[in-house]
Amino acid sequence: MKDIRLVIGDKNYSSWSLCPWLLLKMYDIEFDEIQIALYQDNTAEKLGPYSPSLKVPVLLHREITIWDSLAICEYINEEFLQGIAWPASPRRRASARSVSAEIHSEFPTLKKTWPMNCKASVKLNVSEQLYNEVARVDAIWSCCRHKFGENGNYLFGRFSIADCLFAPTAVIFNSYRPELSQTAQSYLNALLDNPFVQKWMAQGRDEISRLPEVERLPVTLAHAS
Ligand SMILES: N[C@@H](CCC(=O)N[C@@H](CS)C(=O)NCC(=O)O)C(=O)O
């Protein structure tokens, strides 16, 4: 058994599980993956021994348990990466933390209307509220790329925790395909081209479990696979 264990949900559906998984993969940190199928009759029973909130992701490191995606990324950064997973300059780090916290805590309509589903590929009409939230994501991505992106293809140039937090949004946009500005679309492509994001999506597509509340969306008619 490895020193670090990451408890995650279905790769097809569990958006927040992707964030710390991607950070660990990008920095080549070895860990064991414990996968628990979500929203099944026995999910709470299986999560109970690991997760105080009965949600995923959860990181287990020696006697320490961390049960929130952003908190896990912070822990990995402090414990294993000497802080390099945030931008080095205080100004950039403050912006990176702000946009990460924003996607983590805001966007209620986006999260409710477009659940992650790696298998979905469809273009749907959007409500005004959803349109506004997509526009805000576009504005964040475009602003960060213009102001801070000169040293690479990611939000703050080189890869950072901010990209981990937006990776689920990229997978979601890949499924529901909203109109984006050119700058935002280029950033979306960079995230989708990331080999570990690709790996996660491929593994998600291979999963056989079906969540009725996600699959009842019109997207089921247009599954890519
Ligand atoms: N704030 C938490 C949210 C975690 C969360 O909502 N996880 C979902 C899967 S992506 C979950 O475990 N859902 C199970 C449930 O709600 O019963 C985080 O970012 O880690």
The ligand as an SDF file (V2000), in Angstrom:
LIG
                    3D

 20 19  0  0  0  0  0  0  0  0999 V2000
  -16.7120   20.5760   -1.7760 N   0  0  0  0  0  0  0  0  0  0  0  0
  -16.4990   19.2580   -2.0860 C   0  0  0  0  0  0  0  0  0  0  0  0
  -17.6440   18.7440   -2.9360 C   0  0  0  0  0  0  0  0  0  0  0  0
  -17.5180   17.2760   -3.0970 C   0  0  0  0  0  0  0  0  0  0  0  0
  -18.7020   16.6840   -3.8390 C   0  0  0  0  0  0  0  0  0  0  0  0
  -19.7770   17.2730   -3.9530 O   0  0  0  0  0  0  0  0  0  0  0  0
  -18.4660   15.4650   -4.3240 N   0  0  0  0  0  0  0  0  0  0  0  0
  -19.4900   14.7400   -5.0140 C   0  0  0  0  0  0  0  0  0  0  0  0
  -18.9050   14.0190   -6.2140 C   0  0  0  0  0  0  0  0  0  0  0  0
  -18.1260   15.0950   -7.3440 S   0  0  0  0  0  0  0  0  0  0  0  0
  -20.0190   13.6680   -4.0790 C   0  0  0  0  0  0  0  0  0  0  0  0
  -19.2750   13.0500   -3.3530 O   0  0  0  0  0  0  0  0  0  0  0  0
  -21.3060   13.4440   -4.0940 N   0  0  0  0  0  0  0  0  0  0  0  0
  -21.9010   12.4160   -3.3350 C   0  0  0  0  0  0  0  0  0  0  0  0
  -23.1160   12.8970   -2.6210 C   0  0  0  0  0  0  0  0  0  0  0  0
  -23.4530   14.0920   -2.7160 O   0  0  0  0  0  0  0  0  0  0  0  0
  -23.7530   12.0550   -1.9840 O   0  0  0  0  0  0  0  0  0  0  0  0
  -15.1600   19.1170   -2.8090 C   0  0  0  0  0  0  0  0  0  0  0  0
  -14.8210   19.9760   -3.6140 O   0  0  0  0  0  0  0  0  0  0  0  0
  -14.4480   18.1500   -2.5540 O   0  0  0  0  0  0  0  0  0  0  0  0
  1  2  1  0
  2  3  1  0
  2 18  1  0
  3  4  1  0
  4  5  1  0
  5  6  2  0
  5  7  1  0
  7  8  1  0
  8  9  1  0
  8 11  1  0
  9 10  1  0
 11 12  2  0
 11 13  1  0
 13 14  1  0
 14 15  1  0
 15 16  2  0
 15 17  1  0
 18 19  2  0
 18 20  1  0
M  END
$$$$
